[in-house]
Amino acid sequence: MRLIKSIATKFVLISVFCSTYQFSTAQPSNQNSEAWKVADQLLESLGGREVWASTKILYVKEKAFPESLFHPVTAEFWRDLEKPAYRSVIDGYNFHEEKKWNEKEGWEIKNGIKQSISEEDISQEIIDWSQQPFVIYHKLALRDNSIKPVLKEGSLQIYDTNDDRLLCWFRLDTHGRLLMWGNVFHDDILEHVYGPTKEIGNFRMPAWGTATNGSWRFENLELKAVSDMGAELPH
């Protein structure tokens, strides 16, 4: 069984390696040039490197199915892709939550009560932000030297170049298209599996996704670049 898995993994990697890439101007080292090629192919499958490089703040709207709720919710997210900042508004049947934070301060509303987010929790949020796929796509598109891609164990792994910390990993099909993203957060492995992609504005994103533990299932409704962290509140 292990031999079959090993052969399958090698076949996937070889197939990805043999693909051609038309949009790449970086000059990576020989050691990780193949990883950058695979990263370019991933970006191309999600709308293109130029789109992700030019998007500084991303708005995402989902129809989500949290494990803890009986009814689905509408979830809206604003993520600054260049510096740690985040906002979310989640609405559903008898349910409303909001959160907003940056590097200096933050607040959240739960059960109708607004309270500040502690410095310790903001520090954890910043760590999580650095691992999020949208932030990684933007940095890969810019050839940001704070991260580096590595092909390892059948996946495209992303490392922080400052401390060599593993940020996240992507599992792709033989054409470089996204199948799964995962990271380690609070000592737990968090992974999402994604469905086929569809055109959403200027992006091409999975139509749906789910956490492998079932805690958050969603359908992508809208993605677009915006100019700020929530002047627009479309519902």
N, C-alpha and C positions, 0 to 999 in steps of 0.2 A: 504493500500500500504506500509506504514511504517512497519507494522507487517511482511509482506512478505519479505521485505528487511532485517529486523532484523533476521528472521529465516534463510535466505540465508547466511548472514554474519556469523552467529553462526555455520552453517553447514560447511562453508569453513574452519573456524578456528579449529573446532573439527577434521575435516578430516586431516588437516596439523599436528595437535598435535599428532594424533595417528600414524603418519608415523614413520618408524624406521630410525636411522642414524648410520652409521658404522664408519665414520671417524670424531672423536672428542676427543681431549685430554685435552681440557680446563676444568677448575673447576669453572664454573660460580656460582653465588649465586642462591638460590632456586627461588628468585623473578624473575630473567630473564633467567633461564635455558631453558624454553620453547622457548623464543625468539632466543636464540643461536641455538637451534635445527632447527628452521625454517630457520635461516641464513645459517646453514650448508646445508640444503636441497636446498636452492637457489644456493649456490656455486656449489654443486654437479651437478645441472641441467645445469650449465654454463661451465662445464669442470672439476670441482673438486677443492677442497680446496688446494691441493698441487700445482696445476698449478698457481692459483692466488697468493699463498704465495710466490712462487719463481719468479714471474714476477715483476721486479723493474721498467722497462721502457717498455711501451706498444706502438706498432705501429698499427694504424688502417687505413685501406683504404676503402672508401665508394664511391659509385655512388650516388650522392645527387641531390635533386630537390628543390632548394631554392625557396620560394614563389616569391622572387623579380626578378628571372631570367626566361627567356623563355626556355633556353636550360639547360640540366643537367650539372653537374660539377663532376670532380674527386676531392675528398677531402681526404687529407692525414693528419693524426694527430699523433704526438708523445707526450705522457704524461708520466712524471716521477710520479710514483705511491707512492714514498716515501717522496719526498720533492717538494714544489711548483715549477714546471717548465713545459713549454708547447711549442709546435711548431705546426704550421699548414701551409699547402700549398694547395691552392684551385685553380684549373685550369678549364676553360671552354671556350666556344666560345666567343672570344673577352673579356675574363675575367681572371684576375689573382690577387690573394691576398695571402699574406704571413704574418704570425705573429710568433714572438718568444719572450718569456720572462722568467725570473726567479725571485727570490725574490729581486734582486738588480736592475735589469734593463730590458728593453725590447724595441722592435721596431716592426713596421708593414709596409707593402707595400700595398698601395691602389691607384688605378688609376696611376700606374707607379711611385708613389712618396713614398719614404721611410722616415718615421718619428719616433721619439722616443715615447715610451709610458710613460705617466706621472706617478709619484709615486702614485697618487691617483687612477689612473686606474689599476695599478699593484696591489694595495691593494684590489681592487674589484675582480680582476682576481684570487687572492689567495683565497678569500672567495668562489668564484665559484668553484675553483679547489677542495676545501675541501668537496664540496657537490656532486662532479661528481661520477657516479656509478662505474667506473673502479677503482677509488681511494678507494671507500668504499669497493668494493669486496676484494681488496688487504688487507685492514686493518681488515676486518672481518676474512679473512683467517689466518692472523697473530695473531688474538685475541688481536689487538692493544687496550690498555686500554684508549686511547684518545676518543674512541667512545663506545657507548652501543646501542644494539638493544632492541626495546620495541614493543610488540604486542598491537596495539591500533587502534580502529575504523576500524577494518577489514584489516589493513595493517601492514607491518613490517616497523616500523619507526626507524630511526637512529639519535641518539643524540650525541652532543659533551659533553664529561664528564666534561670538564673544566667549562663551563658556562651553561650546560643543554640546549643548543640551538638545535632546530630541524634542522638537516642537510638535510635530504631527506626522502622519503618513497618509499616503493615498494609494489605493489599489485600483489599477486600471485594466481595461480589456486590451486585446491585442492591437487595437487601433488607437490606444492612448486615451480612451474615453473613461470618465469617472464612474467607478463602481462603488467605492467606499472611502470614507475619510475617518481617521481616528486620532486620538491623543491620549495622554495620561494626565489626569487632573485630580487633585486630592488623592493621589495614590490609586486611583481607579482608572481602568481602561474605558474610555468612551468612544464608541464607534457608531457611524451612521452608514446605512446602505441606501443607494440612490437608484431611482428608476431612469428610463430613457429621457434624453434631453428634448426640450422644445424651445422655440423662439419666444423670448420674453423681452420686449423692447429691443435694446441693442445687444442683449445678452442671449446666450443659449445655455439654459440651465436645466437640471433634472426636473421633470414634472412633479415628482414626489420624492420623499425620503422618509426614513424612519430610524430612530435610535435602535440599536440591536436589542436593547433591554425593554423596548416598547414604551419608554417614558414619554417620547415626543414623536408623533407622526404628523406629517404635514404635506400639503400641496402648495407649490409655488404659484402665486397669483400675479405678482408684480415685482419687478426689479428695475431700478433706475438710479442714475447719478443725480444727486441733489446738491444744493449749495450750502445747506446748513443742517443742524441737527434737530429739525422738527418744526420748522415754520409751516410746513405742509402737513396736514393731518387728514389725508383722504380716507374716507370710510365708504 
